[in-house]
Amino acid sequence: MDLEMLKKRAAIIRQVRSFFDKKNYLELDTPLLCSDLIPESCLEVFQTERIYPRGSKKENAPLYLIPSPEIWMKKIIAQHSVDVYQICKCFRNGESCGHLHNSEFTMLEYYTIGADYMDSLALTEELFSHLARETQAPALNPPIKKITVAEAFKQFAGFDLFACAENKETLEREAKRLGLAPMPETTIQQLYDLIFIHAVEPCLKTEELTALVDYPAFVPCLAKKSPDGKTVERWELYYNGIELANCFSEETIAEKVKEFFISEEAEKERTALVKHKVDREYWKLFEHKVEKGFPRCSGVAMGLDRLIMAITECSNIDAVIN
């Protein structure tokens, strides 16, 4: 990275901090190593080891580089019920090679108490307006266009997602119609991912900020289910074909968090290249009898390197991190 880019990067990060500080969000600085992680079957992680000094009676223990600070941040939210943000390094193994991916990257993550996913979208619009004004870079100037996942599938893939997703064979036929070749053992969720990646996501290559909202409930995540029962309160933000951020109305029901952990842990055990320990008691943070209990809130995870790419009009992530 040349000196001019180093200065631009520093200025952008400084303005991100300024935005949240002025709104009285508490900046956190949580560990990058953890003895257990939230199980997410779509992510691979890095494992290392805690080696104790010679003569110690303690056994060496595995540790993991965090793929997100979420595991630590939610513990603080459960205890103190406060708006928080964090800028930190995160690590994801087995990532695709290319101009948008790096195994070590910088994440901006922020949680707002008493908010839902649409409140977080409005806050993100404010953040982008602030950055556009303070960095004199109009690339990310709001408003953010909103389109539901169902509308996107109808418009770009040419079929009704929820009607077809009720039956695997119907969804498989739509995939084949689009020129895709799913394997016979492919699940409904995998078919959805296949069609989304190849038929929907490429159509989001526009210089208009676009939030894809209301994801199907059959895609597992820790987002609160919508009243319709078919979708969850989640959005992902795109700019010029680049996914910038992911947001949930956070699930706050302890039993549902427990169910997610059990299901995703089993899937990771079956498919992950790097298996990791899972805290089977983590769901208890969401019980209301534990201190304050977990409050209604919404969280956003944003790839800060990708945001800097967009603001500085760089086409390769290496230009803003190396």
N, C-alpha and C positions, 0 to 999 in steps of 0.2 A: 504494500500500500504506500503510495507516495505521500509526501508531507501535506499537500493540499487536501487529499482525501482524509488523512488523519485529523486535520482541523475540522473538516465538515462533519465527520463522524462524532467527534467530541462535542461540537456545537449542537447537533441533533439530540444526543443523549442528555446534554445539559438542559435543553428545552423540554424534553420529556419529563425530567425530574421537576423542573420548574412548574409544569402544568399540574402534576399531582400534588406537589408540596403546597401550592396555592389553594388546592381544594382540601387540604388537611388530611390527605391520605398518609398513613404511616409507612415509611420505607423500611422494608425488611432486608436482612442479610443472613439468609439461612444456609446450612451446610450444603456442600456439593456432593458429599458422600452420605450414603444411608445404608443401614443394615437390612432394610426391606423396602419394597416399592409398591405403589398402586399397580395392580396387574392390568396391563393393556395389551391384548393379544396382537394388536397392529404394530407394536413397537418392540424393537430389540434393544438391549442395553449392554453397557460395558461392566464387566466384573473385575474387581481387584481384590486385594487381601490385606487384612490388618495383621501384621506380623509383630508378635510381642518379643521383648528382649530375651536373649538366652538366659535360661535359669528361671524364667517366669513360669508359674503354674497354669497360666491361662493358655488355652488353645488358640491358635491362629483362627481368624474368622473372616468369612467373605464380606465384602462391602461392594456397593454398586454406585456408579456415577449417576446422578439424577437425570432422567429425561425431561423433567419439569420440576419446579420448586413447589408444585401443588401439595405434595404430601406433607411438607413442613408448614406451608402457609395455612392450610386448613386446620392444623392443630392450634395455631395462634388465633384464628377466627373463632374456633369453638370455645376457646378460653376467654377471649377478650371482646368479641363481637365488634370489631373495628374495621373501617375501610383500610385496605393495605395495597401496596404495590411493591414490586421487586424487579430489578434488572440483574440478571445473573447468567453465567455460562450453564448450558445444558448439553447433554451428550446422548446421541442416538446411534446405535450400532446398526450395521446392515442397511444403511441409507442408500438411496439411489445415487449414482454418480451423475454429475451434471452441473449446470450453471446455477441451480437453485438450492443445492444441498451441500451441507458440510456436517461431518459427524460431531464436531464441536461448534456450537453456535450460541448466540446471545438471545435470551428470551426476556420479553417484557410481560409480566403477568400482574393483573390487578383485579381486586374483588371489591364489590360495593354492597354494603349491608342494606337490606330492605329493598333491593332492586331486582328486576327481572331482566331477561335477555334484551328486551327492547329498550329498557333504561340504559343498559350497557352499550347498545348501538348508538344511542343519543350521546352518551359520554365519549364514545370513540369519535363521533363526528366533531365534537368539541375539541378533542385532542388534535385531530387532523387540521382543523381550522387554525388552531394555535400554531402548529408546526408550519403550515403554509405561510402564515403571517410572519412568524419570527425567523424562518429560514429563507424567506423570499423565494420559496419553491412552490409554484401553484399545482404541481403534479397531483397532489392528493387532496385538493380542495373539495369539500362536500358540496352538495348533498350526496348521501349514499343511496343508490338505487336498491330497492328491495324486490326480490323475486323468490317465491317459494320453491322448494325442491320439486314439488309436484308440477308446478308451472314450467320449471326448467326442463323436466323430462318430457312434458307434452310439447313444448316449443322446439327443443333441440333433438330429442330422441324419437319424437312422434308417437308416443303412446301414454296411456294413463297408468302411472306407476302403481298406485294403490290397487287398482283393479287387477293388474297383471301380477302383482307381488303376492296375491292370495294363492297363487298356484305356480309352483316351480317350473312346470313344463311351459306355461304361458310366457313367463319371463324369459325362459331359455329360447323360445321361438323368436321373441323380440330381439334378443342378443344376436341370434343367427341372421335375422333380417338386416341387422346393422353391419353385417360382415364380420362379426366376432365368432370365435370358436371356443365356447366354454367346454370344460371337461365334464364328463358324465356325473362325477361326484361333486360338482360345484354346488354350493348351498345358495339359498335365496340371497343372503347377505353378500356372498361373493359375486353373484350375478349382478346385483345392484352396483357393487364397486366396479366391476368390469365395464358396465355400460356407462356409469358416471365418468370414469377416467377417460374412456375413449370417445364417448358421444356427447357428453354434457360439458365437462370441464374445458375442452378446447374452445367451446363457443363463448366462454367467459373472457376471452382475450380482447378486452375493450379498455380504453383509457378512462372509462367511467367506473368509479368505485361502486362495486356491486356486492350486496350481502345476500347470500343464499340462505333462506330462513326456513324453519320448520322441517327438520330432518325426520325421516321415517323412524318409528319407534323400534323397528326390528334391527336397527343398527345399534349395538350396545354402547352406552356411554353413561356418564353420571349426570345427565341432564334430566330435569323434571319433565314428566309427561304432560302434554297439552290436554285440554279438556276433551278434544275429539278422540283421544285414545290412540289415534293412528300416528301421531307425530310427537316429537319432543321439542322443548323450547331451546333451540340451538340455532346459531348462525355461523357461517364461515364467510370471511370477507376476502374478495378478490379485487386485484387491480392489474390490468394488462396481462391477464392469464396467470398471475402469481397469487397463490393463497397467502394472505398476510396474517390472518387471525382466526381464532376459533373461540366461540363463546357459548356458555350454558346459563340457563336459570338452574342453579345448582340443586341437585337432589338433596333433600334434607331429611328424608324418612330413613331411619336407621336400618330397618329390615330390607329396604330396597338397595341400600348401599351394600349390605351384607350379601344379598343375592348376586349383585354385580361382581363382587370380589370372588365369590365361590365359583361363578360361571367363568370369569376371565382367568382365574388361577388354573382351572382345569384345562382351558384352551391353551394357555401358555405351557403347561406341563406337557401337553400333547404336541405342540407345534414349534415352540420357541427354540432358537439356536442357543440362546443363553437363558437358562432358567434362573429365576431369582426367588428369594424368600419373600413371603407375603405376611404382613401383620394381620392375623385373623381376628384381632381385637379392635382394629381401626374403626370399624363401623360403630363402635360404642361412643365415639366422639359425637355422633349424631343423636344420641339419646338425650332427651331433655333433662333427665335426672343428673347428667354429668355436667357439673359447673353450670354454665349458662345454657348449655345445649347448642346445637348448630343453628344459627339464625338464617332466615330467608336472605338469600344473596345471589349475586350473579358474578361470574368470573370470566375474564378474557385472557387468553394466551396469545401473544403476538410475537412473530419472528422479527426481532429488531434489526437483524442484518438485512432482511428482505425489505423492511420499511425504509432503511437507509438506501438500499438499491433504488427503490422507487423515487425517493426524494432527489437523489443525485443522478438519476437517469442512467444507472449502471446496468449492464445486461448480464453480469456475471458476479456471483456472490464472493468469489475470491478477491475481487477488486476492492471490497469494503471490509474484509476481515484479515487479509494477509499484508 
